[in-house]
Amino acid sequence: MTGLDICVVGLGKLGLPLAVQFAAKGHRVAGADVSPEVVRSVNRGRPPFPREAGLDEALKRVVAEGRLRATTDTSAAVAGAQAVVLVVPLVTTAEGTPDFTLLDAATDAVAAGLRRGTLVSYETTLPVGVTRGRWAPRLAAGSGLTPGRDFALVFSPERVRTGRVFADLRRYPKLVGGIDRAAGRRGVEFYREVLDFDPRPDLPRPNGVWELESAEAAEFAKLAETTYRDVNIALANQFARYADRVGVDFAAVADACNSQPFSHLHRPGVAVGGHCIPVYPRLYLWNDPSATVVRAAREANLAMPGYAVGVLDGALEGGVDGQGVLVLGASYRGGVKETAYSGVFPLVEALRAAGARPYVADPLYRSEELVALGLPPYGGEPLAAAVLQADHPEYRELAPADLPGVRVLLDGRRCTDPGRWEGAGVRRIVLGGA
């Protein structure tokens, strides 16, 4: 299986690196996206987003070699493909239910161009049962083809992190589950052809493409691994709040605990953001609403921005009421320009509720971009305190001189160098710190 024609639907921060990976392996790739701006950028060999390691040069190379092209015509791209991979966002509503609008539209466009013999793989994280129960009949209705007989359908979750996608594609096993065994085998063959893997002697079996028993098992695996992280972070956040009450440094406690191989305590933080950890537990709860541990963890993590503002209010003499407070970082985490479920939004809301005048600064965002996000940009107004929300590399060198007038810094990510703040007349505090 060489020289495949592949269509990648969705050229976002995961889909575009995946398309480039396939093209770099010598395959012909058509990338489909609903955004004309994204398509133009890709066809010029320029990533439409910054700071994805290795993407700039790799994209430029595969476009120049004619191995990757982008289009807004998904159906036409699918019609010329032997394999179709969908990486289109799935979000949840305010009530926690999945909103399939974008994926429904993408699936309909795929169905309109689907040919016999094609492999269709969904990489977007889904609730258990959606590949078989929603996408199979929808693809069948739109194409007139029968899943399992006329085309192969699999679920293969993305397991990468933005900023290091290419490294993660090599490091982590690729999980695949089909709606039947023939589809599963077809998916395994495809991903073996388009991916490379690093040796992993720590794994119970060789690193590579791992077939699970069904699409449902693959869907469950992705939800389980991400929900585990949300629950672990919630536990760490609960421990940090207790550590604050008893005057113990939880980071030292966690290091001590994790010296034993059965303890894997995560780190506490001011917020849990991004496309994955805040969302996928809610998809799991959609399948399993009786999962009380998962629900309690999600609620505990959602409470952290409000708790952090309470800590800041108690640390600042006179409280935050009427004071200017700078939130450092609009991104949901350091090094990426993305605000999906970012802690900046509940932090700004909690500061306003406490009577503060919040402002936001981020090295990756211009003032007008912050305004477009509904965030108040910092323009030199007087400040009494600051909250570090995203651990951008730029903040590792942050010092009191960078924040004139600030009397208290709440480092919500333990990102700053404590030595830079000692004896400077500014109180630096961390969550779960002595």
C-alpha positions in Angstrom: 0.0 0.0 0.0 2.0 3.0 -1.3 1.2 6.3 -2.9 -2.3 6.6 -1.5 -4.7 9.4 -2.3 -5.9 10.7 1.1 -8.4 13.4 2.1 -8.0 15.1 5.5 -11.2 16.9 6.5 -10.5 19.8 8.9 -7.2 21.7 8.6 -7.0 22.9 12.2 -4.2 22.5 14.7 -4.5 18.8 14.6 -5.8 18.1 11.1 -3.1 20.2 9.3 -0.1 18.5 10.9 -1.7 15.2 10.2 -2.2 16.0 6.5 1.5 17.2 6.4 2.6 13.9 8.1 0.7 11.9 5.4 2.2 13.9 2.6 5.7 13.7 4.0 5.4 9.9 3.9 5.0 10.1 0.1 1.2 10.1 -0.2 -1.0 12.5 -2.2 -3.1 14.5 0.2 -6.1 16.8 -0.3 -6.9 18.9 2.8 -10.5 20.1 3.0 -11.6 23.0 5.2 -14.6 25.3 5.3 -12.5 28.4 5.7 -11.2 30.0 2.5 -8.6 31.9 4.5 -7.2 28.6 5.9 -7.2 27.0 2.4 -5.3 30.0 0.9 -2.7 30.0 3.7 -2.1 26.2 3.3 -1.8 26.4 -0.4 0.9 29.1 0.0 2.8 26.8 2.3 2.1 29.0 5.4 0.6 27.6 8.6 -2.5 29.5 9.6 -1.5 29.3 13.3 1.8 29.7 15.1 4.1 27.6 17.2 3.6 24.1 16.0 7.0 22.5 16.1 8.3 21.5 12.7 5.2 22.5 10.8 6.5 25.6 9.0 9.2 23.9 7.1 7.4 20.6 6.6 4.3 22.3 5.2 6.3 24.5 2.9 8.2 21.4 1.6 5.1 19.2 0.9 3.2 22.0 -0.8 6.2 22.9 -3.0 6.5 19.2 -4.0 2.9 19.0 -4.9 2.0 16.4 -2.3 -0.5 18.5 -0.4 -3.2 20.9 -1.7 -6.1 22.4 0.1 -9.6 23.0 -1.0 -13.0 24.1 0.3 -14.7 21.5 -1.8 -14.8 18.5 0.6 -17.0 16.3 -1.6 -14.7 16.7 -4.6 -11.6 15.9 -2.5 -13.3 12.8 -1.0 -14.3 11.6 -4.5 -10.6 11.3 -5.4 -9.5 9.7 -2.2 -8.9 6.1 -1.1 -8.9 7.1 2.5 -10.7 9.9 4.3 -9.7 11.2 7.8 -12.0 13.6 9.6 -10.6 15.9 12.3 -13.5 18.4 12.8 -14.2 19.9 16.2 -17.0 18.5 18.5 -18.0 20.8 21.3 -20.5 20.6 24.1 -23.4 22.9 24.9 -23.7 24.8 28.1 -25.8 21.9 29.4 -22.9 19.4 28.6 -24.5 17.7 25.6 -22.5 17.2 22.4 -23.1 19.6 19.6 -22.7 17.6 16.4 -23.5 20.6 14.0 -20.0 20.9 12.5 -19.4 17.1 12.3 -22.8 16.5 10.8 -22.1 19.0 8.0 -18.6 17.5 7.4 -20.1 14.0 7.3 -22.7 15.0 4.8 -20.0 16.5 2.6 -18.0 13.3 2.8 -21.0 11.2 2.0 -21.7 13.3 -1.1 -18.3 12.3 -2.5 -17.8 8.9 -1.1 -16.9 6.0 -3.4 -16.9 2.3 -3.1 -13.8 0.9 -1.5 -12.9 4.0 0.5 -11.7 3.9 4.1 -13.3 6.5 6.4 -11.7 7.3 9.7 -13.0 9.6 12.4 -10.3 11.0 14.7 -12.4 13.6 16.5 -13.1 12.5 20.1 -16.7 11.1 20.2 -19.1 9.7 22.8 -19.2 5.9 22.8 -21.4 4.5 20.0 -21.4 7.6 17.7 -19.3 6.1 14.9 -21.6 3.1 14.5 -24.9 4.7 15.6 -24.6 8.2 14.0 -21.9 8.3 11.3 -22.5 4.9 9.7 -26.2 5.6 8.8 -25.5 9.2 7.9 -22.8 8.2 5.5 -25.0 5.5 4.1 -27.9 7.8 3.6 -25.8 10.5 1.8 -23.8 8.1 -0.4 -26.2 5.3 -1.1 -23.4 2.9 0.0 -23.5 0.3 2.7 -21.0 0.5 5.6 -18.9 -2.7 5.9 -19.8 -3.8 2.4 -19.1 -0.8 0.2 -16.8 1.2 2.4 -14.8 0.7 5.6 -15.5 2.8 8.7 -13.2 3.1 11.8 -12.7 5.3 14.8 -9.0 6.2 15.6 -8.7 8.9 18.2 -6.1 11.7 18.0 -3.7 11.4 21.0 -1.5 14.4 20.3 -1.0 17.8 21.9 -0.8 21.1 20.0 2.7 22.4 19.8 4.2 18.9 19.6 2.0 17.0 17.2 4.7 15.4 15.1 6.6 14.1 18.2 3.4 12.8 19.7 2.4 11.0 16.5 5.7 9.0 16.8 5.6 8.5 20.6 2.1 7.2 21.3 0.4 4.1 19.9 -2.2 4.7 17.3 -5.5 3.2 18.4 -8.0 1.9 15.8 -11.4 0.2 16.1 -13.7 -0.6 13.2 -17.4 -1.2 12.9 -16.4 -4.7 11.9 -13.1 -6.7 11.9 -12.5 -6.1 8.2 -12.7 -2.4 8.7 -10.4 -2.6 11.7 -7.8 -4.5 9.7 -8.1 -1.9 6.9 -7.6 0.9 9.4 -4.5 -0.8 10.8 -3.0 -1.2 7.4 -3.6 2.5 6.5 -2.1 4.0 9.7 0.9 1.7 9.4 1.5 3.1 6.0 1.3 6.8 7.0 2.9 6.9 10.5 6.2 6.2 12.0 6.8 5.2 15.7 9.6 5.6 18.2 10.7 2.6 20.1 8.9 2.3 23.5 10.5 -0.4 25.7 8.2 0.8 28.5 5.0 -0.4 26.7 3.6 -3.9 27.2 3.7 -4.5 23.4 5.6 -2.8 20.5 4.8 0.8 19.7 2.7 1.1 16.6 -0.8 0.7 15.5 -2.9 -1.1 18.1 -6.2 -2.5 17.0 -9.0 -2.5 19.5 -12.0 -4.9 19.3 -14.5 -2.3 18.0 -15.1 1.3 17.2 -16.8 1.5 20.6 -13.7 0.3 22.4 -11.6 2.9 20.6 -14.1 5.7 21.5 -14.1 4.6 25.1 -10.3 4.5 25.3 -10.0 8.1 24.3 -12.7 9.3 26.7 -11.1 7.2 29.5 -7.6 8.5 29.2 -8.7 12.1 29.1 -11.2 11.8 31.9 -8.5 10.2 34.0 -6.5 13.4 33.6 -9.5 15.6 34.6 -10.2 13.5 37.7 -6.5 13.5 38.7 -6.2 17.3 38.2 -9.4 17.7 40.3 -7.8 15.6 43.1 -4.7 17.7 42.9 -6.7 20.8 43.1 -8.6 19.5 46.2 -5.3 18.6 47.8 -3.9 22.1 47.0 -6.9 23.8 48.7 -6.3 21.7 51.8 -2.6 22.4 51.7 -3.4 26.2 51.7 -5.5 25.7 54.8 -2.8 23.8 56.7 0.2 25.7 55.4 1.9 22.8 53.6 3.6 23.0 50.1 1.6 20.5 48.1 4.2 20.4 45.3 6.7 18.9 47.7 4.1 16.5 49.0 3.3 15.4 45.4 6.9 14.9 44.5 7.3 12.7 47.6 4.1 10.7 46.7 5.2 10.2 43.1 8.5 8.7 44.2 6.4 5.5 44.7 5.5 3.9 41.4 1.8 3.6 42.1 1.2 7.3 42.7 0.7 9.6 39.7 -0.5 12.8 41.3 -0.9 15.7 38.8 -0.2 19.4 39.5 -2.9 21.8 40.7 -3.7 24.9 38.6 -5.8 28.0 38.3 -8.0 26.5 35.6 -8.4 23.5 33.2 -8.8 24.7 29.6 -8.4 23.5 26.0 -10.4 21.5 23.6 -9.9 18.2 25.4 -9.8 18.0 29.2 -12.8 20.2 30.0 -14.9 18.7 27.1 -14.3 14.9 27.0 -15.4 14.2 30.5 -18.7 15.8 29.6 -18.9 13.5 26.5 -18.4 10.6 28.9 -21.1 11.8 31.2 -23.4 12.0 28.2 -22.9 8.2 27.9 -22.8 7.5 31.6 -24.7 10.2 33.6 -24.4 8.2 36.8 -20.6 8.6 37.0 -20.5 10.6 40.2 -16.7 10.7 40.4 -16.4 12.2 36.9 -19.1 14.8 37.6 -17.6 15.9 40.9 -14.2 16.2 39.4 -15.5 18.5 36.6 -17.3 20.6 39.2 -14.1 20.9 41.3 -12.0 22.0 38.4 -14.7 24.6 37.3 -14.5 26.1 40.8 -10.7 26.8 40.7 -10.8 30.3 39.0 -13.3 31.5 41.7 -11.2 30.0 44.4 -8.0 31.6 43.0 -9.7 35.0 43.1 -10.6 34.4 46.7 -7.0 33.6 47.5 -5.9 36.8 45.8 -8.5 38.8 47.6 -7.2 37.5 50.9 -3.6 38.1 50.1 -4.0 41.7 48.9 -4.2 44.2 51.7 -7.7 45.8 51.5 -8.8 43.1 49.0 -9.3 43.4 45.2 -12.4 45.5 45.3 -11.8 48.6 43.2 -8.3 47.5 42.3 -6.7 46.9 38.9 -5.8 43.3 38.4 -3.9 42.0 35.4 -4.5 38.5 34.1 -1.4 37.2 32.4 -2.3 34.9 29.6 -5.4 34.6 27.5 -4.4 31.2 26.0 -5.6 28.1 27.7 -2.0 27.0 28.2 1.4 28.2 27.5 3.0 28.3 24.1 -0.3 28.0 22.1 -2.5 30.7 20.6 -5.8 29.2 21.5 -8.5 30.3 24.0 -10.8 27.2 23.9 -12.3 26.9 27.4 -9.5 29.1 28.7 -9.4 30.0 32.3 -9.0 33.6 31.4 -12.8 33.9 30.9 -14.0 32.7 34.3 -11.1 34.5 36.0 -12.2 37.8 34.4 -15.8 37.1 35.5 -14.7 36.2 39.1 -12.6 39.3 39.4 -15.4 41.5 38.2 -17.8 39.8 40.7 -15.3 40.6 43.4 -15.3 44.3 42.4 -11.9 44.4 40.7 -11.0 46.0 37.4 -9.6 43.2 35.4 -7.2 43.5 32.4 -5.7 40.9 30.2 -2.3 40.7 28.5 -0.8 37.9 26.4 2.4 37.9 24.3 0.6 36.0 21.5 -2.4 38.4 21.2 -2.7 41.9 20.0 -5.1 44.3 21.9 -7.7 44.2 19.2 -7.7 40.4 19.2 -8.4 40.4 23.0 -11.2 42.9 22.4 -12.7 40.6 19.8 -12.6 37.8 22.4 -14.5 40.0 24.9 -11.5 40.5 27.0 -10.3 43.9 28.4 -6.7 44.5 27.1 -4.2 46.1 29.4 -3.2 49.6 28.4 -1.0 50.8 31.3 -3.7 51.3 33.9 -2.7 51.3 37.6 -2.4 47.7 39.0 -2.4 46.3 42.5 -2.2 42.6 41.7 -1.7 40.1 38.9 -2.7 36.5 38.2 -0.6 34.3 36.0 -3.1 32.2 34.0 -1.1 30.7 31.1 2.4 29.4 31.5 3.9 31.0 28.4 7.7 30.6 28.1 7.9 34.4 28.2 6.6 34.4 31.8 9.5 32.2 33.2 11.6 35.3 33.3 8.9 37.5 34.8 10.1 39.9 37.6 8.6 42.6 39.8 10.0 45.3 37.5 7.7 44.0 34.7 4.6 44.7 36.8 4.9 48.2 38.2 2.6 48.9 41.2 1.7 45.2 41.7 1.8 44.2 45.3 0.7 40.6 44.9 1.3 38.0 42.2 -0.7 34.9 42.2 1.2 32.4 40.0 -1.5 30.0 39.0 0.8 27.7 37.2 4.0 27.7 39.3 5.7 29.1 36.2 7.7 32.1 37.6 11.1 31.9 39.2 10.6 32.4 43.0 14.2 33.8 43.3 13.3 36.8 41.2 10.6 37.8 43.7 12.4 37.3 47.0 13.0 40.6 48.8 11.4 42.7 46.0 8.5 44.0 48.0 6.0 41.9 46.0 4.3 38.9 47.5 4.3 35.9 45.2 1.9 33.2 46.0 1.0 29.8 44.4 -2.0 27.5 44.8 -1.2 24.8 47.3 1.9 26.6 48.5 3.2 26.9 52.0 
